[in-house]
């Protein structure tokens, strides 16, 4: 009986670990999955090359979603575009009427959801680009939507986290915070976790919108929490990365570079051994799960892009206009591509390909 219980526990832990990584063929939302870990199971080629480029016309700060061989990406031009992952050809364009900032599309059950700076969340038919419904918040949306069952969660600068019906956009509940909700919610154990501009990390029950607990971050937070192994990991504007124990409901550790005191705006990527996050100190930081520095990699400008991980490699953009591939374990540079314009969007990975947008309006595909 004891052996059976042990085996069941091992299986449950394995299933839980897989849930925190993104399937090889899909990257359906910001950071790839509901845990926001930024980790893909995709087998990315050892030697990368540029496969195609799409000209969006204006800055791309939104990170792409990739589902079933289709890329969905938003731009400051006020368009959500669906393209072929194979060759970059355009399937359709949906005009939002407002610029799309950092809100990244989320795909679920044939529908794509995207927020814009006018405060609208649009639900769009993924096949033909036809609008199904739209919801208007009272402030701009930079948070990315997350779909949980028949519900869509989205934050707004009107200081609310909204839970909407995926069917028609009606409000099921809304939770009022004390500052803009910039964070994309991470999902675990029936709760939505947001790291707030009001300096609080909150756990909110998805079923009824009630707060289960909150933890003081001690600083303004622009990053979204990555959830893994019972912890939430995120950086703050007080130059720290935090490890929050979800069971203990407390901050277990705080990481701060011993010399470089700059905010962390990038959201972290987390594997079973590493936390990787970009800093405004122009560094990419590799940490242990205990919050100790494993390595740093210096770029030539701030790193707002949230890293993505596949296998033993880290993929990240920098405002120095370069796309970097780094060793996960040691942080050594393995490859770089000069895009010539800041890359503040985050990479999306699926089917062995990587897609990332730049601030000059180009969308790049590598593989």
C-alpha positions in Angstrom: 0.0 0.0 0.0 2.9 2.4 0.9 4.5 1.6 -2.5 1.2 2.3 -4.3 0.8 5.6 -2.6 4.4 6.5 -3.5 3.8 5.6 -7.1 0.6 7.7 -7.2 2.4 10.7 -5.7 5.2 10.4 -8.3 2.6 10.3 -11.1 0.7 13.3 -9.7 4.0 15.2 -9.4 4.9 14.3 -13.0 1.5 15.4 -14.3 1.8 18.7 -12.3 5.2 19.3 -13.8 4.0 18.8 -17.3 1.1 21.1 -16.7 3.6 23.9 -16.1 5.2 23.4 -19.5 3.8 24.3 -22.9 3.0 21.5 -25.4 5.5 21.3 -28.3 2.9 22.3 -30.9 1.0 25.1 -29.2 1.8 28.4 -27.4 -1.8 29.5 -26.8 -1.3 32.5 -24.5 1.2 34.9 -22.9 4.0 32.8 -21.4 2.7 29.7 -23.1 0.6 28.2 -20.4 -1.7 29.1 -17.5 1.2 28.8 -15.0 3.0 31.5 -17.0 6.3 29.5 -16.8 7.5 30.4 -20.3 8.7 26.9 -20.9 8.1 24.9 -24.1 8.5 21.2 -24.8 9.2 22.0 -28.5 12.4 20.7 -30.1 14.0 23.9 -31.4 16.8 23.3 -34.0 20.3 23.6 -32.7 21.3 26.0 -35.5 18.8 28.7 -36.0 18.1 30.8 -39.1 15.6 33.5 -40.0 12.7 31.8 -41.9 10.4 34.8 -42.6 9.5 38.3 -41.6 6.1 40.1 -41.5 5.8 43.9 -41.6 3.0 44.9 -39.2 3.4 48.6 -39.9 3.7 49.8 -36.3 5.4 48.6 -33.1 4.8 45.1 -31.9 5.0 44.9 -28.1 2.4 42.1 -27.8 3.8 38.6 -27.6 2.5 36.1 -30.2 0.3 33.1 -29.7 0.8 30.0 -31.9 -1.9 27.4 -32.3 -2.3 24.7 -35.0 0.2 26.3 -37.4 -1.3 29.8 -37.0 0.4 32.8 -35.4 -1.7 35.4 -33.8 -0.1 38.8 -32.9 -1.3 42.3 -32.1 0.4 45.7 -33.0 0.2 49.4 -32.2 -1.5 49.8 -35.6 -4.6 48.4 -33.9 -4.7 45.1 -35.7 -4.8 41.5 -34.6 -3.2 39.5 -37.4 -3.4 35.7 -38.1 -0.5 34.4 -40.1 0.9 31.1 -41.3 3.7 29.8 -39.0 5.1 28.0 -42.1 5.7 31.1 -44.3 4.2 34.2 -42.7 1.4 34.6 -45.2 -1.6 36.5 -43.8 -4.9 34.7 -43.2 -6.9 37.6 -41.8 -6.6 41.0 -40.0 -9.0 42.2 -37.3 -9.0 46.0 -36.7 -9.5 46.7 -32.9 -9.9 50.5 -33.4 -7.3 51.1 -30.7 -3.6 50.3 -30.4 -2.6 47.0 -29.0 0.1 47.4 -26.4 1.5 44.6 -24.3 -1.7 42.5 -24.1 -1.0 39.2 -25.9 -3.6 37.1 -27.6 -5.0 34.0 -25.9 -6.6 31.1 -27.9 -9.2 28.7 -26.7 -11.8 26.6 -28.4 -11.7 28.4 -31.8 -11.7 31.9 -30.3 -8.9 34.4 -29.9 -9.1 37.0 -27.2 -7.0 40.3 -27.1 -7.0 43.5 -25.1 -6.2 47.0 -26.3 -5.2 50.4 -25.0 -8.8 51.7 -25.5 -9.9 49.3 -22.7 -11.6 46.8 -25.0 -11.3 43.0 -24.8 -12.3 41.5 -28.2 -13.3 37.9 -28.8 -12.6 36.9 -32.4 -13.4 33.8 -34.4 -10.0 32.3 -35.0 -10.9 30.9 -38.4 -12.1 34.0 -40.2 -11.3 37.0 -38.0 -14.9 37.8 -37.3 -15.8 39.6 -34.0 -17.9 37.5 -31.7 -18.2 40.0 -28.8 -16.4 42.8 -27.1 -16.2 44.0 -23.5 -15.3 47.5 -22.4 -13.3 48.2 -19.2 -12.9 51.7 -17.8 -9.1 51.8 -18.4 -6.5 50.5 -20.9 -5.7 46.8 -21.0 -2.1 45.8 -21.0 -2.8 42.5 -19.1 -3.1 39.4 -21.3 -6.3 37.4 -21.2 -6.3 33.9 -19.7 -9.1 31.4 -20.4 -10.1 29.0 -17.7 -13.0 26.7 -18.7 -15.9 28.9 -19.7 -14.3 32.1 -18.2 -11.9 34.7 -19.4 -9.7 36.6 -16.9 -8.3 40.0 -17.7 -6.8 42.9 -15.8 -7.3 46.6 -16.6 -5.8 49.9 -15.6 -9.2 50.7 -14.1 -7.8 48.7 -11.1 -10.1 45.7 -11.6 -9.4 42.0 -12.4 -12.4 40.9 -14.5 -13.9 37.4 -14.9 -16.0 37.3 -18.0 -18.2 34.7 -19.7 -16.2 33.2 -22.6 -19.6 32.8 -24.4 -20.7 36.4 -24.5 -18.4 38.6 -22.5 -20.8 39.3 -19.7 -19.2 40.1 -16.3 -19.3 37.1 -13.9 -17.4 39.0 -11.2 -14.8 41.7 -10.8 -12.2 42.2 -8.1 -11.1 45.7 -7.2 -7.5 46.3 -6.3 -5.7 49.5 -5.2 -3.9 50.1 -8.4 -3.7 49.3 -12.2 -3.9 45.5 -12.9 -1.0 45.2 -15.3 -0.3 41.6 -14.4 -1.5 38.7 -16.4 -3.1 36.2 -13.9 -1.3 32.9 -13.3 -3.7 30.0 -12.6 -3.3 27.2 -10.1 -5.6 25.2 -7.7 -8.7 27.1 -8.8 -7.2 30.5 -8.1 -5.9 33.4 -10.1 -2.7 35.0 -8.8 -1.7 38.5 -9.7 1.3 40.6 -8.7 0.0 44.1 -8.3 0.8 47.7 -8.9 -0.6 48.2 -5.4 2.4 46.3 -4.1 0.3 43.2 -3.1 0.5 39.7 -4.5 -3.1 38.3 -4.4 -4.8 34.9 -4.7 -8.4 35.2 -6.0 -10.8 32.3 -6.2 -11.9 31.9 -9.8 -15.3 30.4 -8.8 -16.6 33.5 -7.0 -13.9 36.3 -7.2 -13.2 36.2 -3.5 -9.7 37.0 -2.2 -8.2 33.9 -0.5 -5.0 35.7 0.7 -2.5 38.4 -0.1 1.2 38.9 0.5 3.0 42.2 0.5 5.6 42.5 -2.2 6.9 45.7 -0.7 7.1 47.3 -4.1 5.2 48.2 -7.3 5.1 45.2 -9.6 4.8 45.3 -13.4 5.7 41.6 -14.0 3.4 38.6 -14.0 4.0 35.7 -11.6 5.4 32.4 -12.8 4.0 29.5 -10.9 5.9 26.3 -10.2 6.3 23.8 -7.4 4.1 25.6 -5.0 5.9 29.0 -5.5 5.3 32.2 -7.4 8.3 34.0 -8.8 8.3 37.6 -10.0 10.4 40.8 -10.1 9.5 44.2 -8.7 10.4 47.9 -9.2 12.4 47.7 -5.9 15.1 45.8 -7.9 14.2 42.4 -6.4 13.0 39.1 -7.6 10.7 37.4 -5.1 9.9 33.7 -4.3 6.5 33.5 -2.7 5.6 30.3 -0.9 1.9 29.7 -1.9 1.3 27.2 0.9 2.9 29.2 3.6 1.5 32.4 2.1 4.7 34.4 2.6 7.8 35.6 0.8 10.4 32.9 1.3 13.3 34.8 -0.4 14.3 38.0 -2.2 17.0 38.2 -4.8 18.8 41.4 -5.5 22.0 41.8 -7.6 24.8 42.8 -5.2 25.8 45.8 -7.4 23.2 46.7 -10.0 20.1 48.2 -8.6 17.5 48.3 -11.3 13.8 47.3 -11.6 12.6 44.0 -13.0 9.8 44.5 -15.5 10.3 41.2 -17.5 8.3 38.2 -16.3 10.3 35.2 -15.3 10.7 31.8 -17.0 10.9 28.9 -14.6 12.1 25.3 -15.1 12.7 22.7 -12.4 16.2 24.0 -11.9 16.3 27.7 -13.1 14.5 31.0 -12.9 15.5 33.3 -15.8 14.4 36.9 -15.9 15.4 40.1 -17.7 16.4 43.3 -15.9 16.4 47.0 -16.6 20.1 46.7 -15.5 20.7 45.4 -19.1 21.3 41.9 -17.7 19.5 38.6 -18.1 19.6 36.9 -14.6 19.8 33.1 -14.1 18.8 32.1 -10.5 18.4 28.9 -8.6 14.9 28.0 -7.3 16.2 29.1 -3.9 16.9 32.7 -5.2 20.7 32.5 -5.5 22.5 33.9 -8.5 23.6 31.1 -10.9 24.7 33.5 -13.7 24.2 36.8 -15.4 24.4 37.7 -19.1 25.0 41.3 -20.1 23.2 42.9 -23.1 23.6 46.5 -24.3 20.2 47.8 -23.1 17.4 47.1 -20.7 15.7 43.7 -21.0 11.9 44.1 -20.9 11.3 40.9 -23.0 10.2 37.9 -20.9 12.5 34.9 -21.6 11.2 31.7 -23.1 12.9 28.3 -22.5 13.0 25.2 -24.6 15.3 22.3 -23.7 18.6 23.6 -22.3 18.4 27.1 -24.0 17.0 30.5 -23.2 15.5 32.7 -25.9 15.1 36.4 -25.1 15.0 39.8 -26.8 16.7 43.0 -25.6 16.1 46.7 -26.2 19.5 46.7 -27.8 17.8 45.3 -30.8 19.2 41.8 -30.5 17.6 38.4 -30.1 19.7 36.2 -27.9 20.0 32.4 -27.4 21.7 31.5 -24.1 22.7 28.4 -22.2 20.1 27.7 -19.5 22.7 26.2 -17.1 25.5 28.7 -17.5 24.2 31.7 -19.3 26.7 31.6 -22.1 25.7 33.2 -25.4 25.1 30.6 -28.1 23.7 32.8 -30.9 22.4 36.3 -31.5 20.4 38.0 -34.3 20.5 41.8 -34.8 17.0 43.0 -35.5 18.1 46.7 -35.4 15.2 47.8 -33.3 14.3 47.1 -29.6 12.7 43.7 -28.9 10.5 44.3 -25.8 8.0 41.6 -26.8 8.5 38.0 -25.6 9.3 35.0 -27.8 6.6 32.4 -28.5 7.7 28.8 -29.3 5.9 26.0 -31.1 6.6 23.3 -33.7 10.4 24.0 -33.4 9.9 27.7 -34.4 10.3 30.9 -32.5 8.3 34.1 -33.2 9.1 37.5 -31.8 8.1 41.1 -32.7 10.1 44.2 -32.7 9.3 47.9 -32.1 9.9 48.8 -35.7 6.9 46.6 -36.6 8.6 43.5 -37.9 7.6 40.0 -36.8 10.4 37.5 -37.0 10.2 33.7 -37.3 13.3 31.6 -36.5 13.8 27.9 -36.8 
